[in-house]
Amino acid sequence: MRAGAGQDARQLAAYLFGGRGHEARLRGNTKDYYAAFNSNLLWVLENGQGNPLSLCAIYILVGKRLGITIQGCNFPGHFLARVEKDSKLWLVDCFNRGRFMLAEDVARHHPAANPAMEEIIHQAATVNTVVARVLRNLDEACDREGNMPRRHIVRRLLMRLMEV
């Protein structure tokens, strides 16, 4: 990892996603948001664009490599990262330049706020949850592309995952 990535989650987010005067190395793919290639981490790294889940996955994996604890947050409709810093829980929107938001503010003020939201925010996404979201993203991409053979494969994988 290059110098400048930082030693904490906020510095790493700035380094990867261009916050606080840093150049964005990765950013949200707003033009082709639903494209299947946004779920391919190698494609995302090569092209510098991805969906919320792929960007969070890279953030989590790079953080792990640097010894920084970053988790996923199964936020409805927009996957986020979770970070504990300064004795507070923060949600990080990797799709939107690595924006840090206090979890308690999001739980209280988000339009979809309800008691279940509090539980979602305070619980790290499991591996099965992340994989299921990737498969749902691929299912949506295949549907939009009209690729029914691939969509059937993705759906079978999702069904197998749900059996576990």
DSSP file (Angstrom, degrees, kcal/mol; ACC not computed):
  #  RESIDUE AA STRUCTURE BP1 BP2  ACC     N-H-->O    O-->H-N    N-H-->O    O-->H-N    TCO  KAPPA ALPHA  PHI   PSI    X-CA   Y-CA   Z-CA
    1    1 A M              0   0    0      0, 0.0     3,-0.1     0, 0.0     4,-0.0   0.000 360.0 360.0 360.0 135.4    0.0    0.0    0.0
    2    2 A R    >   -     0   0    0      1,-0.1     3,-1.3     2,-0.1     2,-0.1  -0.259 360.0 -92.9 -67.5 154.6    1.3    3.4   -0.9
    3    3 A A  T 3  S+     0   0    0      1,-0.2    -1,-0.1     2,-0.1     0, 0.0  -0.392 110.3  49.2 -61.6 146.0    2.2    6.0    1.6
    4    4 A G  T 3  S+     0   0    0     -3,-0.1    -1,-0.2    -2,-0.1    11,-0.1   0.249  73.0 108.0 105.5 -12.3   -0.7    8.3    2.3
    5    5 A A  S <  S-     0   0    0     -3,-1.3    10,-0.3     1,-0.1     3,-0.2   0.759  76.5-140.7 -70.2 -22.1   -3.3    5.5    2.8
    6    6 A G        -     0   0    0      1,-0.1    -1,-0.1     5,-0.1     3,-0.0  -0.063  13.1 -97.2  89.9 169.8   -3.3    6.4    6.5
    7    7 A Q  S    S+     0   0    0     -3,-0.1     2,-0.3    60,-0.0    -1,-0.1   0.339  97.1  50.9-111.0   2.7   -3.4    4.5    9.7
    8    8 A D  S  > S-     0   0    0     -3,-0.2     4,-2.4    60,-0.1     5,-0.2  -0.892  89.6-101.9-137.4 171.9   -7.1    4.8   10.4
    9    9 A A  H  > S+     0   0    0     -2,-0.3     4,-2.3     1,-0.2     5,-0.1   0.836 117.4  51.6 -63.9 -36.2  -10.4    4.2    8.7
   10   10 A R  H  > S+     0   0    0      2,-0.2     4,-2.2     1,-0.2    -1,-0.2   0.923 111.5  46.6 -68.7 -43.5  -11.1    7.9    7.9
   11   11 A Q  H  > S+     0   0    0      2,-0.2     4,-2.4     1,-0.2    -2,-0.2   0.899 112.6  50.6 -64.1 -40.3   -7.6    8.4    6.4
   12   12 A L  H  X S+     0   0    0     -4,-2.4     4,-2.7     2,-0.2     5,-0.3   0.914 109.3  50.6 -64.4 -42.1   -8.0    5.3    4.3
   13   13 A A  H  X S+     0   0    0     -4,-2.3     4,-3.1     1,-0.2     6,-0.4   0.916 111.1  48.9 -61.4 -42.8  -11.5    6.4    3.1
   14   14 A A  H  X S+     0   0    0     -4,-2.2     4,-1.5     1,-0.2     5,-0.3   0.911 112.5  48.9 -62.5 -41.8  -10.0    9.8    2.1
   15   15 A Y  H  < S+     0   0    0     -4,-2.4    10,-0.4   -10,-0.3    -2,-0.2   0.924 120.4  34.8 -64.0 -45.6   -7.2    8.0    0.3
   16   16 A L  H  < S+     0   0    0     -4,-2.7    10,-2.6   -11,-0.2     9,-1.5   0.901 129.4  30.2 -77.0 -41.6   -9.4    5.6   -1.6
   17   17 A F  H  < S-     0   0    0     -4,-3.1     7,-0.2    -5,-0.3    -3,-0.2   0.375 107.0-107.9-110.5   2.9  -12.5    7.8   -2.3
   18   18 A G     <  +     0   0    0     -4,-1.5     3,-0.4     5,-0.5     6,-0.2   0.759  58.0 156.6  85.0  25.5  -11.1   11.3   -2.5
   19   19 A G    >   +     0   0    0     -6,-0.4     3,-1.5    -5,-0.3    -1,-0.2  -0.454  57.7  16.8 -80.4 159.3  -12.2   12.9    0.6
   20   20 A R  T 3  S-     0   0    0      1,-0.3    -1,-0.2    -2,-0.1     3,-0.1   0.875 138.5 -42.6  48.7  53.5  -10.5   15.9    2.2
   21   21 A G  T 3  S+     0   0    0     -3,-0.4    -1,-0.3     1,-0.3     2,-0.2   0.448 104.4 130.1  81.6   0.2   -8.4   17.1   -0.8
   22   22 A H    <   -     0   0    0     -3,-1.5     2,-0.3    -8,-0.1    -1,-0.3  -0.555  64.4-109.0 -83.9 151.6   -7.3   13.6   -1.9
   23   23 A E        -     0   0    0     -2,-0.2    -5,-0.5    -3,-0.1     2,-0.5  -0.627  38.5-111.4 -75.4 136.9   -7.6   12.5   -5.5
   24   24 A A        +     0   0    0     -2,-0.3    -7,-0.2    -7,-0.2    -8,-0.1  -0.582  35.0 177.0 -73.1 121.6  -10.4    9.8   -5.8
   25   25 A R  S    S+     0   0    0     -9,-1.5     2,-0.3    -2,-0.5    -8,-0.2   0.744  77.2  23.9 -89.3 -30.4   -8.8    6.4   -6.7
   26   26 A L  S    S+     0   0    0    -10,-2.6     2,-0.3    68,-0.1    -1,-0.3  -0.979  73.3 169.5-133.6 146.0  -12.3    4.8   -6.6
   27   27 A R  E     -a   49   0A   0     21,-1.8    23,-1.7    -2,-0.3     2,-0.2  -0.967  40.7 -79.3-151.1 166.5  -15.7    6.3   -7.0
   28   28 A G  E     -a   50   0A   0     67,-0.9     2,-1.4    -2,-0.3    23,-0.2  -0.468  38.2-129.1 -69.5 136.3  -19.3    5.4   -7.5
   29   29 A N        +     0   0    0     21,-2.8    -1,-0.1     1,-0.2    20,-0.1  -0.701  38.6 164.8 -87.2  90.2  -20.3    4.3  -11.0
   30   30 A T    >   +     0   0    0     -2,-1.4     3,-0.6     1,-0.2    -1,-0.2   0.764  69.6  55.9 -79.1 -25.7  -23.3    6.6  -11.5
   31   31 A K  T 3  S+     0   0    0      1,-0.2    -1,-0.2    -3,-0.2     3,-0.2   0.927 124.5  19.7 -73.8 -45.0  -23.4    6.1  -15.3
   32   32 A D  T >  S+     0   0    0      1,-0.2     3,-1.7     3,-0.1    -1,-0.2  -0.377  77.8 153.0-120.4  52.0  -23.7    2.3  -15.3
   33   33 A Y  T <  S+     0   0    0     -3,-0.6    -1,-0.2     1,-0.3    -4,-0.1   0.838  73.9  41.5 -52.1 -42.3  -24.9    1.7  -11.7
   34   34 A Y  T 3  S+     0   0    0     -3,-0.2    -1,-0.3    -4,-0.1   110,-0.1   0.403  84.1 125.4 -92.5   3.3  -26.7   -1.6  -12.4
   35   35 A A    X   -     0   0    0     -3,-1.7     3,-1.5     1,-0.1     4,-0.2  -0.331  65.0-128.6 -67.1 143.8  -24.1   -3.2  -14.7
   36   36 A A  G >  S+     0   0    0      1,-0.3     3,-2.3     2,-0.2     4,-0.2   0.828 102.9  69.1 -61.1 -34.1  -22.9   -6.6  -13.7
   37   37 A F  G >  S+     0   0    0      1,-0.3     3,-1.4     2,-0.2    -1,-0.3   0.700  82.8  74.0 -64.1 -16.2  -19.2   -5.6  -14.0
   38   38 A N  G <  S+     0   0    0     -3,-1.5    13,-0.9     1,-0.3    -1,-0.3   0.672  93.2  55.0 -67.4 -15.1  -19.7   -3.4  -10.9
   39   39 A S  G <  S+     0   0    0     -3,-2.3     2,-0.8    -4,-0.2    -1,-0.3   0.456  86.4  91.8 -94.4  -2.5  -19.7   -6.6   -8.8
   40   40 A N    <>  -     0   0    0     -3,-1.4     4,-2.5    -4,-0.2     3,-0.2  -0.832  63.1-160.6 -95.6 106.6  -16.4   -7.7  -10.2
   41   41 A L  H  > S+     0   0    0     -2,-0.8     4,-2.5     1,-0.2     5,-0.2   0.833  90.0  53.6 -60.6 -34.5  -13.7   -6.4   -7.8
   42   42 A L  H  > S+     0   0    0      2,-0.2     4,-2.4     1,-0.2    -1,-0.2   0.925 110.2  47.4 -65.2 -42.7  -10.9   -6.7  -10.4
   43   43 A W  H  > S+     0   0    0     -3,-0.2     4,-2.6     2,-0.2     6,-0.3   0.920 111.8  51.2 -61.8 -43.4  -12.9   -4.7  -12.9
   44   44 A V  H  X S+     0   0    0     -4,-2.5     4,-2.4    -7,-0.2     5,-0.5   0.924 111.3  47.2 -61.2 -45.4  -13.6   -2.1  -10.2
   45   45 A L  H  < S+     0   0    0     -4,-2.5    -1,-0.2     1,-0.2    -2,-0.2   0.902 115.2  45.7 -64.2 -40.3   -9.9   -1.8   -9.3
   46   46 A E  H  < S+     0   0    0     -4,-2.4    -2,-0.2     1,-0.2    -1,-0.2   0.860 124.1  32.7 -69.8 -35.9   -8.9   -1.5  -12.9
   47   47 A N  H  < S-     0   0    0     -4,-2.6    -2,-0.2     2,-0.2    -1,-0.2   0.570  97.8-130.9-102.2 -11.9  -11.5    1.0  -13.8
   48   48 A G  S  < S+     0   0    0     -4,-2.4   -21,-1.8    -5,-0.3     2,-0.3   0.629  73.2  96.5  74.9  13.5  -11.8    2.9  -10.6
   49   49 A Q  E     +a   27   0A   0     -5,-0.5     2,-0.3    -6,-0.3   -21,-0.2  -0.978  40.2 142.1-135.8 148.4  -15.6    2.7  -10.4
   50   50 A G  E     -a   28   0A   0    -23,-1.7   -21,-2.8    -2,-0.3   -11,-0.1  -0.949  45.6 -83.9-163.7-176.3  -18.1    0.4   -8.7
   51   51 A N     >  -     0   0    0    -13,-0.9     4,-2.4    -2,-0.3     5,-0.3  -0.473  54.7 -92.4 -93.6 172.3  -21.4    0.1   -6.9
   52   52 A P  H  > S+     0   0    0      0, 0.0     4,-2.1     0, 0.0    42,-0.2   0.877 124.4  49.0 -54.4 -40.5  -21.7    0.7   -3.1
   53   53 A L  H  > S+     0   0    0      2,-0.2     4,-2.5     1,-0.2     5,-0.2   0.925 111.7  46.0 -69.0 -45.3  -21.1   -3.0   -2.3
   54   54 A S  H  > S+     0   0    0      2,-0.2     4,-2.2     1,-0.2    -1,-0.2   0.901 113.5  49.9 -66.5 -38.9  -18.0   -3.5   -4.3
   55   55 A L  H  X S+     0   0    0     -4,-2.4     4,-2.2     1,-0.2    -1,-0.2   0.905 112.1  48.0 -65.9 -40.3  -16.5   -0.2   -3.1
   56   56 A C  H  X S+     0   0    0     -4,-2.1     4,-2.9    -5,-0.3    -2,-0.2   0.902 109.0  54.5 -64.0 -40.8  -17.2   -1.2    0.5
   57   57 A A  H  X S+     0   0    0     -4,-2.5     4,-2.7     1,-0.2    -2,-0.2   0.919 109.8  46.2 -60.5 -43.7  -15.7   -4.6   -0.1
   58   58 A I  H  X S+     0   0    0     -4,-2.2     4,-2.9     2,-0.2     5,-0.3   0.922 112.5  50.8 -64.6 -43.2  -12.5   -3.1   -1.3
   59   59 A Y  H  X S+     0   0    0     -4,-2.2     4,-2.3     1,-0.2    -2,-0.2   0.916 112.8  46.5 -58.6 -45.5  -12.4   -0.7    1.6
   60   60 A I  H  X S+     0   0    0     -4,-2.9     4,-2.4     2,-0.2    10,-0.2   0.929 114.5  46.7 -63.5 -46.4  -12.9   -3.6    4.0
   61   61 A L  H  X S+     0   0    0     -4,-2.7     4,-1.9     2,-0.2    -2,-0.2   0.900 114.4  45.5 -67.3 -41.8  -10.3   -5.7    2.4
   62   62 A V  H  X S+     0   0    0     -4,-2.9     4,-1.6     2,-0.2    -1,-0.2   0.912 112.5  52.9 -67.0 -41.1   -7.6   -2.9    2.2
   63   63 A G  H  X>S+     0   0    0     -4,-2.3     5,-3.6    -5,-0.3     4,-0.5   0.918 107.5  51.1 -58.1 -43.9   -8.5   -2.0    5.8
   64   64 A K  H ><5S+     0   0    0     -4,-2.4     3,-1.2     1,-0.2    -1,-0.2   0.914 107.5  53.2 -59.5 -42.8   -7.9   -5.6    6.9
   65   65 A R  H 3<5S+     0   0    0     -4,-1.9    -1,-0.2     1,-0.3    -2,-0.2   0.833 112.8  44.5 -61.2 -33.0   -4.5   -5.6    5.1
   66   66 A L  H 3<5S-     0   0    0     -4,-1.6    -1,-0.3    -3,-0.2    -2,-0.2   0.419 120.4-107.3 -92.1   0.6   -3.6   -2.5    7.1
   67   67 A G  T <<5S+     0   0    0     -3,-1.2     2,-0.5    -4,-0.5    -3,-0.2   0.725  75.2 137.1  80.6  21.9   -4.9   -3.7   10.4
   68   68 A I      < -     0   0    0     -5,-3.6     2,-0.7    -6,-0.2    -1,-0.3  -0.898  53.2-131.1-104.2 126.1   -7.9   -1.4   10.4
   69   69 A T        +     0   0    0     -2,-0.5    15,-0.4    15,-0.1     2,-0.4  -0.674  37.8 161.0 -82.1 116.1  -11.2   -2.9   11.4
   70   70 A I        -     0   0    0     -2,-0.7     2,-0.3   -10,-0.2    13,-0.2  -0.998  13.8-171.5-133.3 135.4  -14.0   -2.1    8.9
   71   71 A Q  E     -B   82   0B   0     11,-2.5    11,-3.2    -2,-0.4     2,-0.2  -0.786  24.0-106.4-122.7 166.8  -17.2   -4.0    8.6
   72   72 A G  E     -B   81   0B   0     53,-0.4    53,-2.6    -2,-0.3     2,-0.5  -0.625  21.1-150.7 -90.3 154.5  -20.1   -4.0    6.2
   73   73 A C  E     -B   80   0B   0      7,-2.9     2,-2.4    -2,-0.2     7,-2.0  -0.986  11.6-143.1-127.0 119.3  -23.6   -2.6    7.0
   74   74 A N        +     0   0    0     49,-0.5     5,-0.1    -2,-0.5     3,-0.1  -0.276  35.6 173.9 -78.5  54.3  -26.6   -4.2    5.3
   75   75 A F    >   -     0   0    0     -2,-2.4     3,-1.2     3,-0.2     2,-0.2  -0.399  41.6 -97.7 -65.8 136.3  -28.3   -0.8    4.9
   76   76 A P  T 3  S-     0   0    0      0, 0.0    -1,-0.1     0, 0.0    36,-0.1  -0.361  98.6  -8.7 -61.3 124.0  -31.5   -1.0    2.9
   77   77 A G  T 3  S+     0   0    0     -2,-0.2     2,-0.2    -3,-0.1    -2,-0.1   0.330 133.0  54.4  78.4  -7.2  -30.9   -0.1   -0.7
   78   78 A H  S <  S-     0   0    0     -3,-1.2    -3,-0.2   -26,-0.1   -27,-0.0  -0.660  79.0-137.3-161.9  96.2  -27.4    1.2   -0.3
   79   79 A F        -     0   0    0     -2,-0.2    16,-0.3    -5,-0.1     2,-0.3  -0.292  28.8-175.4 -61.0 137.6  -24.6   -0.9    1.2
   80   80 A L  E     -B   73   0B   0     -7,-2.0    -7,-2.9    13,-0.1     2,-0.3  -0.802  22.6-117.5-127.0 167.5  -22.4    1.0    3.7
   81   81 A A  E     -BC  72  92B   0     11,-2.3    11,-2.5    -2,-0.3     2,-0.4  -0.752  22.1-141.6-101.8 157.1  -19.3    0.3    5.8
   82   82 A R  E     +BC  71  91B   0    -11,-3.2   -11,-2.5    -2,-0.3     2,-0.4  -0.968  21.5 174.9-121.2 135.9  -19.2    0.4    9.6
   83   83 A V  E     - C   0  90B   0      7,-2.5     7,-3.4    -2,-0.4     2,-0.6  -1.000  24.1-144.9-141.7 136.1  -16.3    1.8   11.6
   84   84 A E  E     + C   0  89B   0    -15,-0.4     2,-0.3    -2,-0.4     5,-0.2  -0.917  34.7 158.4-100.3 122.4  -15.8    2.4   15.3
   85   85 A K  E >   + C   0  88B   0      3,-2.5     3,-1.4    -2,-0.6    -2,-0.1  -0.993  62.1   1.3-146.3 134.8  -13.7    5.6   15.8
   86   86 A D  T 3  S-     0   0    0     -2,-0.3    -1,-0.1     1,-0.3     3,-0.1   0.881 128.5 -59.8  55.2  41.4  -13.4    7.8   18.8
   87   87 A S  T 3  S+     0   0    0      1,-0.2     2,-0.3    -3,-0.0    -1,-0.3   0.706 117.9 106.2  61.2  23.0  -15.8    5.6   20.8
   88   88 A K  E <  S-C   85   0B   0     -3,-1.4    -3,-2.5    15,-0.0     2,-0.5  -0.938  71.2-121.5-129.5 153.3  -18.5    6.2   18.2
   89   89 A L  E     -C   84   0B   0     -2,-0.3    14,-2.6    -5,-0.2    15,-0.4  -0.842  32.5-171.3 -95.5 126.6  -20.1    4.1   15.5
   90   90 A W  E     -CD  83 102B   0     -7,-3.4    -7,-2.5    -2,-0.5     2,-0.4  -0.897  16.3-145.8-117.0 144.9  -19.8    5.7   12.0
   91   91 A L  E     -CD  82 101B   0     10,-3.3    10,-2.6    -2,-0.4     2,-0.5  -0.923  16.4-152.5-105.9 138.2  -21.3    4.6    8.7
   92   92 A V  E     -CD  81 100B   0    -11,-2.5   -11,-2.3    -2,-0.4     2,-1.1  -0.950   6.9-152.8-118.1 123.5  -19.2    5.2    5.6
   93   93 A D  E > > + D   0  99B   0      6,-2.7     6,-1.3    -2,-0.5     5,-1.1  -0.765  15.3 179.1 -94.7  91.6  -20.7    5.8    2.2
   94   94 A C  G > 5S+     0   0    0     -2,-1.1     3,-0.5     4,-0.2    -1,-0.2   0.778  78.6  59.9 -65.5 -27.3  -18.0    4.6   -0.1
   95   95 A F  G 3 5S+     0   0    0    -16,-0.3   -67,-0.9     1,-0.3     2,-0.5   0.796 104.4  51.6 -70.2 -29.2  -20.1    5.3   -3.1
   96   96 A N  G X 5S-     0   0    0     -3,-0.8     3,-0.9   -69,-0.1    -1,-0.3  -0.546 136.1 -71.7-112.8  64.5  -20.3    9.0   -2.2
   97   97 A R  T < 5S-     0   0    0     -3,-0.5    -3,-0.2    -2,-0.5    -2,-0.1   0.715  86.0 -66.4  60.2  28.7  -16.6    9.9   -1.7
   98   98 A G  T 3 <S-     0   0    0     -5,-1.1    -4,-0.2     1,-0.2    -1,-0.2   0.848  73.9-171.3  68.2  34.2  -16.2    7.9    1.6
   99   99 A R  E <   -D   93   0B   0     -6,-1.3    -6,-2.7    -3,-0.9     2,-0.4  -0.413  13.1-141.8 -65.4 127.3  -18.5   10.2    3.5
  100  100 A F  E     +D   92   0B   0     -8,-0.2     2,-0.4    -2,-0.2    -8,-0.2  -0.777  22.4 179.0 -91.0 132.3  -18.6    9.5    7.3
  101  101 A M  E     -D   91   0B   0    -10,-2.6   -10,-3.3    -2,-0.4     2,-0.2  -0.999  35.1-110.6-133.7 135.3  -21.9    9.7    9.1
  102  102 A L  E  >  -D   90   0B   0     -2,-0.4     4,-2.0   -12,-0.2     3,-0.5  -0.480  25.8-138.0 -62.7 128.8  -22.7    9.1   12.7
  103  103 A A  H  > S+     0   0    0    -14,-2.6     4,-2.8     1,-0.2     5,-0.2   0.879 101.5  55.8 -58.9 -39.9  -24.7    6.0   12.9
  104  104 A E  H  > S+     0   0    0    -15,-0.4     4,-1.5     1,-0.2    -1,-0.2   0.861 107.3  49.9 -64.5 -33.7  -27.1    7.4   15.5
  105  105 A D  H  > S+     0   0    0     -3,-0.5     4,-2.8     2,-0.2     5,-0.2   0.908 111.8  47.6 -68.8 -41.4  -27.9   10.3   13.2
  106  106 A V  H  X S+     0   0    0     -4,-2.0     4,-1.9     1,-0.2    -2,-0.2   0.925 111.3  50.8 -64.7 -44.1  -28.6    8.0   10.3
  107  107 A A  H  < S+     0   0    0     -4,-2.8    -1,-0.2     1,-0.2    -2,-0.2   0.844 118.6  38.6 -62.3 -33.5  -30.8    5.8   12.4
  108  108 A R  H  < S+     0   0    0     -4,-1.5    -2,-0.2    -5,-0.2    -1,-0.2   0.851 125.7  31.1 -85.0 -37.2  -32.8    8.8   13.6
  109  109 A H  H  < S+     0   0    0     -4,-2.8    -3,-0.2    -5,-0.1    -2,-0.2   0.494  82.8 113.2-109.7  -5.1  -33.0   10.9   10.5
  110  110 A H  S >< S-     0   0    0     -4,-1.9     3,-2.4    -5,-0.2    -4,-0.0  -0.439  73.2-122.0 -68.1 142.7  -33.1    8.6    7.6
  111  111 A P  T 3  S+     0   0    0      0, 0.0    -1,-0.1     0, 0.0    -3,-0.0   0.793 114.3  48.1 -56.0 -28.5  -36.4    8.6    5.7
  112  112 A A  T 3  S+     0   0    0    -36,-0.1     5,-0.2     2,-0.0    -2,-0.1   0.236  83.2 147.2 -95.3  14.5  -36.8    4.9    6.3
  113  113 A A    <   +     0   0    0     -3,-2.4    -5,-0.1    -7,-0.1    -6,-0.1  -0.249  12.1 136.7 -58.1 131.4  -35.9    5.2   10.0
  114  114 A N  S >> S-     0   0    0     -7,-0.1     3,-1.2     1,-0.0     4,-1.0  -0.932  70.2 -82.8-160.0 172.8  -37.7    2.7   12.2
  115  115 A P  H 3> S+     0   0    0      0, 0.0     4,-1.1     0, 0.0     3,-0.3   0.834 126.5  57.7 -56.5 -32.7  -36.7    0.4   15.1
  116  116 A A  H 3> S+     0   0    0      1,-0.2     4,-2.3     2,-0.2     5,-0.2   0.829  96.9  63.2 -66.7 -30.0  -35.3   -2.2   12.7
  117  117 A M  H <> S+     0   0    0     -3,-1.2     4,-2.5     1,-0.2    -1,-0.2   0.900  98.3  54.9 -60.2 -41.8  -33.0    0.3   11.2
  118  118 A E  H  X S+     0   0    0     -4,-1.0     4,-1.8    -3,-0.3    -1,-0.2   0.906 109.2  47.5 -58.0 -43.6  -31.2    0.7   14.6
  119  119 A E  H  < S+     0   0    0     -4,-1.1     4,-0.4     2,-0.2    -1,-0.2   0.910 111.1  50.8 -65.6 -43.1  -30.6   -3.1   14.7
  120  120 A I  H >< S+     0   0    0     -4,-2.3     3,-1.0     1,-0.2   -46,-0.4   0.917 111.5  48.1 -60.3 -44.9  -29.3   -3.1   11.1
  121  121 A I  H 3< S+     0   0    0     -4,-2.5    -1,-0.2     1,-0.2    -2,-0.2   0.859 112.6  47.3 -67.0 -36.6  -26.9   -0.3   11.7
  122  122 A H  T 3< S+     0   0    0     -4,-1.8     2,-0.5    -5,-0.2    -1,-0.2   0.343 101.7  74.9 -91.2   8.1  -25.5   -1.8   14.9
  123  123 A Q  S <  S-     0   0    0     -3,-1.0   -49,-0.5    -4,-0.4     2,-0.1  -0.979  81.4-126.0-123.2 124.7  -25.0   -5.3   13.5
  124  124 A A        -     0   0    0     -2,-0.5   -51,-0.2   -51,-0.1     2,-0.2  -0.397  33.8-105.9 -66.1 140.8  -22.1   -6.1   11.1
  125  125 A A        -     0   0    0    -53,-2.6   -53,-0.4    -2,-0.1    -1,-0.1  -0.464  36.1-129.0 -66.0 135.2  -23.2   -7.7    7.8
  126  126 A T     >  -     0   0    0     -2,-0.2     4,-2.2     1,-0.1     5,-0.2  -0.357  21.6-108.0 -79.4 165.7  -22.4  -11.4    7.7
  127  127 A V  H  > S+     0   0    0      1,-0.2     4,-2.8     2,-0.2     5,-0.2   0.918 122.0  52.5 -59.3 -44.3  -20.5  -13.0    4.8
  128  128 A N  H  > S+     0   0    0      1,-0.2     4,-2.5     2,-0.2    -1,-0.2   0.882 108.1  51.3 -60.6 -38.1  -23.8  -14.7    3.7
  129  129 A T  H  > S+     0   0    0      2,-0.2     4,-2.1     1,-0.2    -1,-0.2   0.922 111.4  46.8 -64.3 -44.2  -25.5  -11.3    3.7
  130  130 A V  H  X S+     0   0    0     -4,-2.2     4,-2.3     2,-0.2    -2,-0.2   0.935 113.4  47.9 -63.9 -46.9  -22.8   -9.8    1.6
  131  131 A V  H  X S+     0   0    0     -4,-2.8     4,-2.5     1,-0.2    -2,-0.2   0.907 110.5  52.4 -61.6 -41.5  -22.8  -12.7   -0.9
  132  132 A A  H  X S+     0   0    0     -4,-2.5     4,-2.4    -5,-0.2    -1,-0.2   0.894 109.4  49.4 -61.8 -39.5  -26.6  -12.6   -1.1
  133  133 A R  H  X S+     0   0    0     -4,-2.1     4,-2.4     2,-0.2    -1,-0.2   0.892 109.4  51.4 -68.0 -38.1  -26.5   -8.9   -1.9
  134  134 A V  H  X S+     0   0    0     -4,-2.3     4,-2.5     2,-0.2    -2,-0.2   0.942 111.7  47.7 -60.4 -46.0  -23.9   -9.5   -4.6
  135  135 A L  H  X S+     0   0    0     -4,-2.5     4,-2.6     1,-0.2    -2,-0.2   0.888 110.7  50.9 -64.4 -38.6  -26.1  -12.2   -6.1
  136  136 A R  H  X S+     0   0    0     -4,-2.4     4,-2.3     2,-0.2    -1,-0.2   0.894 109.9  50.7 -65.5 -37.8  -29.2   -9.9   -5.9
  137  137 A N  H  X S+     0   0    0     -4,-2.4     4,-2.3     2,-0.2    -2,-0.2   0.921 112.1  47.0 -62.8 -42.8  -27.2   -7.2   -7.7
  138  138 A L  H  X S+     0   0    0     -4,-2.5     4,-2.8     2,-0.2    -2,-0.2   0.878 109.5  54.0 -66.6 -37.3  -26.1   -9.7  -10.4
  139  139 A D  H  X S+     0   0    0     -4,-2.6     4,-2.2     2,-0.2    -2,-0.2   0.934 110.6  46.3 -60.2 -46.4  -29.7  -10.8  -10.7
  140  140 A E  H  X S+     0   0    0     -4,-2.3     4,-2.5     2,-0.2    -2,-0.2   0.909 112.6  50.5 -62.3 -43.0  -30.9   -7.3  -11.3
  141  141 A A  H  X S+     0   0    0     -4,-2.3     4,-2.1     1,-0.2    -2,-0.2   0.917 110.5  48.8 -63.3 -43.7  -28.1   -6.7  -13.8
  142  142 A C  H  X>S+     0   0    0     -4,-2.8     5,-2.4     2,-0.2     4,-0.8   0.889 111.0  50.9 -63.8 -39.3  -28.9   -9.8  -15.7
  143  143 A D  H ><5S+     0   0    0     -4,-2.2     3,-0.7    -5,-0.2    -2,-0.2   0.941 111.6  46.5 -62.7 -47.5  -32.6   -8.8  -15.8
  144  144 A R  H 3<5S+     0   0    0     -4,-2.5    -2,-0.2     1,-0.2    -1,-0.2   0.837 115.3  47.0 -64.2 -33.1  -31.7   -5.4  -17.2
  145  145 A E  H 3<5S-     0   0    0     -4,-2.1    -1,-0.2    -5,-0.2    -2,-0.2   0.572 109.6-123.8 -84.1  -9.6  -29.4   -6.9  -19.7
  146  146 A G  T <<5 +     0   0    0     -4,-0.8     2,-1.3    -3,-0.7    -3,-0.2   0.763  61.1 147.0  71.6  25.0  -31.9   -9.5  -20.8
  147  147 A N     >< +     0   0    0     -5,-2.4     4,-2.0    -6,-0.2    -1,-0.2  -0.662  13.7 166.6 -96.2  80.2  -29.4  -12.3  -20.0
  148  148 A M  H  >  +     0   0    0     -2,-1.3     4,-2.4     2,-0.2     5,-0.2   0.873  69.5  56.5 -68.4 -39.2  -31.8  -14.9  -18.8
  149  149 A P  H  > S+     0   0    0      0, 0.0     4,-1.5     0, 0.0    -1,-0.2   0.938 113.1  41.8 -58.3 -44.0  -29.4  -17.9  -18.9
  150  150 A R  H  > S+     0   0    0      1,-0.2     4,-2.5     2,-0.2    -2,-0.2   0.870 111.5  56.6 -69.4 -35.2  -27.0  -16.1  -16.6
  151  151 A R  H  X S+     0   0    0     -4,-2.0     4,-2.6     1,-0.2    -1,-0.2   0.892 104.3  52.5 -63.5 -38.9  -29.9  -14.9  -14.4
  152  152 A H  H  X S+     0   0    0     -4,-2.4     4,-2.2     2,-0.2    -1,-0.2   0.894 109.4  49.6 -63.7 -39.2  -31.0  -18.5  -13.9
  153  153 A I  H  X S+     0   0    0     -4,-1.5     4,-2.3     2,-0.2    -2,-0.2   0.940 111.6  48.3 -63.1 -46.9  -27.5  -19.4  -12.7
  154  154 A V  H  X S+     0   0    0     -4,-2.5     4,-2.3     1,-0.2    -2,-0.2   0.905 111.7  49.8 -60.9 -42.3  -27.4  -16.4  -10.3
  155  155 A R  H  X S+     0   0    0     -4,-2.6     4,-2.5     2,-0.2    -1,-0.2   0.884 108.8  51.7 -66.6 -37.8  -30.9  -17.3   -8.9
  156  156 A R  H  X S+     0   0    0     -4,-2.2     4,-2.3     2,-0.2    -1,-0.2   0.915 110.4  49.6 -63.8 -40.9  -29.9  -20.9   -8.4
  157  157 A L  H  X S+     0   0    0     -4,-2.3     4,-2.4     2,-0.2    -2,-0.2   0.914 110.6  50.1 -62.7 -42.1  -26.8  -19.7   -6.5
  158  158 A L  H  X S+     0   0    0     -4,-2.3     4,-2.0     1,-0.2    -2,-0.2   0.906 110.1  49.8 -62.6 -42.3  -29.0  -17.4   -4.4
  159  159 A M  H  X S+     0   0    0     -4,-2.5     4,-1.1     2,-0.2    -1,-0.2   0.905 110.5  50.1 -63.0 -41.4  -31.4  -20.3   -3.6
  160  160 A R  H  X S+     0   0    0     -4,-2.3     4,-0.7     1,-0.2     3,-0.5   0.904 109.7  51.3 -63.1 -41.1  -28.4  -22.5   -2.5
  161  161 A L  H >< S+     0   0    0     -4,-2.4     3,-0.9     1,-0.2    -1,-0.2   0.883 106.1  54.4 -63.3 -38.4  -27.1  -19.8   -0.3
  162  162 A M  H 3< S+     0   0    0     -4,-2.0    -1,-0.2     1,-0.2    -2,-0.2   0.742 101.5  60.0 -68.4 -23.1  -30.5  -19.4    1.3
  163  163 A E  H 3<        0   0    0     -4,-1.1    -1,-0.2    -3,-0.5    -2,-0.2   0.730 360.0 360.0 -74.8 -22.1  -30.5  -23.1    2.2
  164  164 A V    <<        0   0    0     -3,-0.9    -1,-0.2    -4,-0.7    -2,-0.2   0.482 360.0 360.0 -71.4 360.0  -27.3  -22.8    4.3
